């Protein structure tokens, strides 16, 4: 079946919203449950497709996965086995996060044989960093019959400099190292909130990881991990998405459980677009009266909003901030450094009335404000899908967004969250 959204735009969204748990923390947390033969309970898991697929993947690897509620799961991996069936191969190919199984399998079994992962079509996403880290821990990595393979052996701690601050590469290296002999020093490690969640969860399971939140992690290997109960943080990308949604539609929004200390650079980035928000304890308040005026650099120069590894502006908010910029007075350059195909979605915005020049695969020049009108679109990836949804809600008239399964991969029941705010959005379905 084919799902789509029909949206009537031009209505300010007002009220309160609570973000789901961090999708990018949920997948490594689920994978980490394979590192122990004791039960693990995870709370605040987002009820999205990627999480469901990861749960199915754990099941074919031998774990017992039992939902306690829609957002809390009990995982018990008494025994773990290598993926061998065509079902597991298809599951691996269906989501990018399947690569996170590699570290736990290597740490638990000392060997590895997995297919290549799937995921968003936003450009080449190399996995070299993962396997270079495994090699530094003593693993002999090879490609055999289309699978990534590691012969059975005991891992030993090492001083590792990652060739890039890869989030999933860091997570895989950490999960492999926690059961390795001796000390591992992981330098140039990613330190995003979801990496911090994983490290804190592993420590709750008995791992010894120091430096959480920095780009140098020191991991003292332990003989075994035990079970634990852990609650994931709110999704800071969802918080940024809701902030942009409120500003683009001219609404007033209170975002509950926003984890403000994860948002400092996000808020700085939106301030360049003339958007401000008030931190109220654990919540974030977005006032209705926003200037929506792009702040030039010193001397009146055209500003640039660029992404980079944490704590810089997140790559996953670039598409969303770009749509917001179409509603702001002024000119700004977006420089997407991490994925060479992510900005191609602007071709969907230009027919809506957005004034955007795609300079090259990594840079786009946005002239605002533009009066958007409804159109028919198709979502190419999770974040572009949410960006299109924001554009549709800010536009005059009716829009239709196809391929919304991509949006569902990252945003839990998004239409159910937005309707109480006044959004006129309906999910449709048709065969074929």
PEZI-V750720 format. One record per helix or strand of 2 or more residues. SS is the DSSP state (~ for helix, > for strand). FROM is the first residue (numbers start at 1). LEN is the number of residues. If there is no record, write none. Layout:
BEGIN
ss: [SS | SS]
from: [FROM | FROM]
len: [LEN | LEN]
END
This chain:
BEGIN
ss: [> | > | ~ | > | ~ | > | > | ~ | ~ | > | ~ | > | > | > | ~ | > | ~ | > | > | > | ~ | > | ~ | ~ | > | > | ~ | > | ~ | > | ~ | > | > | > | ~ | > | ~ | ~ | >]
from: [2 | 15 | 23 | 39 | 49 | 64 | 73 | 86 | 96 | 112 | 128 | 141 | 147 | 159 | 167 | 183 | 193 | 208 | 216 | 228 | 236 | 253 | 260 | 264 | 278 | 283 | 298 | 303 | 315 | 329 | 342 | 355 | 363 | 376 | 382 | 398 | 405 | 414 | 424]
len: [7 | 4 | 13 | 5 | 12 | 4 | 4 | 9 | 14 | 3 | 9 | 4 | 4 | 3 | 11 | 5 | 12 | 3 | 5 | 4 | 14 | 4 | 3 | 8 | 3 | 4 | 3 | 4 | 11 | 7 | 9 | 6 | 6 | 3 | 13 | 5 | 4 | 6 | 7]
END
